[in-house]
C-alpha cells in the first residue's frame, strides 16, 4: 500500500533534518511548529465516520503489527466508546479492561505489557458491541534497548529543576523526533496527546491530524464484530 505524508505546512523544517528555531532558542513555546511532523497515511480516501481510532493504526505496521515502545500504551480515538479491553494475542486472555466515561481522545492502559509480545485493543460501544480491534506488538530486543538508552539521554538533559511548560514541550518534541526516526508512530502520538497544557501550535496539529486520519476515512471495521469471532482470531496459532 502506498503511503502519503501528512505535511500540513512547508516551512523547510523536518524531523529528519535541522532543528526548528524553537529548539535552538528554547524560549518561545509557540515557535515549535508541530505541523511539520510527517505522519504516514494510506493514499485512498473514504467517507467520514463518527468513530475513528487515531492510534495505533494498521498501516503503520505494513505486513506486521504496528510496533509500540511504551509498555503502558495509549489508545487514541475520536468519537464515543463504552468500554475498552487489551487482549494478549498468544492466549486470548483479557489483561486489562475499563469503562470509558468520556469521548477521549487519550486512554492510557492500566496494565504493564511484556516487551516482544503481541496484544490487541478491543473497543466496544455503549451497547457493548465490539466496533474496533487493532493488534500491535510491544517492541523488544536490541532495538528496544537502543531506543530506551537514547530517550534516557534526552531526559537527563533537563534544563531546570522544574521545567516550564515550554521546556516540557520542547523535551516532548525531542523524544518525538527520535521515535519518528524509528517509525514508532503510536509512541509519537502518545507523546503529542499526553501534554496537559498543549501550545496553540500543538493544539492545531492535533486538530489537523484528526481531520487527516479520521475526517475522510472509516474505522477499521464498519460494523460490530462478535466477541466469538475476535476470540477465535486471538487463539489461532
Secondary structure, DSSP 8 states (H G I E B T S, - for coil): --EEEE----SS--TTSS--HHHHH---GGG--GGG--EEEES------S-EEEES-GGGTTTS-EEE--SS-EEEEES--SEEEEEETTT--EEEEEE--S--SEEE-SS---TT-EEEEEEE-TTS-EEEEEEEEE--HHHHHHHHHHHHHHHH--SSSS--HHHHHHHHHHHHHHHHHTT-HHHHHHHHH--TT--HHHHHHHHHHHHHHHTT---S-SS-B-HHHHHHHHT--
